[in-house]
Amino acid sequence: MGLGVRDDADFSGTKPVEERHRIDEAGLDRWMSSHVEGYAGPLTVSQFKGGQSNPTYRLDTPGRAYVMRRKPFGKLLPSAHAVDREFRVIAALHKQGFPVARAYALCMDDAVIGSAFYIMSMEEGRVFWNPLLPNQPPAERRAIFTAKIETLARLHQYDPEAIGLGDFGKPGNYFARQVERWTKQYRASETDVIPEMDRLIEWLPKTVPQQDRVSVVHGDYRLDNMIFHTTEPRVIAVLDWELSTLGDPLADFTYLLLQWVMPGLAEADFKGLNIPTMEEASAIYCAATGRTALSDLNWYFAYNMFRLAGITQGIAARIREGTAANARAAESAARRIPLAQAAWSYAQKAGA
């Protein structure tokens, strides 16, 4: 859920598999031999450093590298960590030529490694963790931002029915259902009282904006969830489809715009860095999707920050139960209160 500034080196690359994330590697090798086209061992397993809620592994063989994502071990919130949904959306989008990894195989049998998992291609390229893109020249910065926004616009232009995802979610009332979903998840993982969350839970459902389009929404679309070509400002794979569903494309786009009001871009010298302002980012997206300009963003920002507070509350609950997958989980969990407070301040700007 990282929307602040972080250093690329902390998150890129792999590490040895942590003790608590160890799997039956021999069992995985046997399963891949019979389920993954072209697979040939021996298999070397390492773990990615970046903060994924579904533990993610790099699988190296003499011929090629793969990525495995699996459900966490331990007690999980209902509907969370649905790797089968991730696999399905990646497989459908790959067929359309959208930049995602190739989905090889899905295993729903816990007996193989201890949880459900899927295998996809390993896409080699660049991941940018810092939205200011400090290591890029100015012309590249604008091109990277434009590619990021236009790739999201492309996702939102697909007709879900036409690409085999017509039943990937319910088509209408997306925001109402999401508010209800995150309210339930928040209540299921509540560790202490956050007054702003209680106010938002009451106010958001009464003020939901009208939905006028339905698309596949990614659910966590941000710069560090995509891999760029090694030398070109081009997205070659969008990652981390765990929260994807059918819904209102404005949910994805306003979540992306949140970056501009969070630490990092909020204080940026846009002209000096040659990074689009929020207005320019909106114009790029609207041009690519045939929309007119977006009006009041305050409700959407309140909603998105409420949702992030709900997600970080889930992380706080997982820390308490000892099942959090990421060493930085405590840092994420600590952000649930400031996120709730920021969400409420946007709600007030929207008339709460």
Secondary structure, DSSP 8 states (H G I E B T S, - for coil): ---S---HHHHSSEE---GGG---HHHHHHHHHHHSTT-----EEEEE-S--SS-EEEEE-SS-EEEEEE--SS---TT-S-HHHHHHHHHHHHHTT-S---EEEEE--TTTTSS-EEEEE---SB----TT-TTS-HHHHHHHHHHHHHHHHHHHHS-TTTTT-TTSS-SS-HHHHHHHHHHHHHHHT--S--HHHHHHHHHGGGG-------EEE-SS--GGGEEE-SSSS-EEEE---TT-EEE-HHHHHHHHHGGGGSTTTTT--HHHHT---HHHHHHHHHHHHT-------HHHHHHHHHHHHHHHHHHHHHHHHT----TTHHHHHHTHHHHHHHHHHHHHHTT-
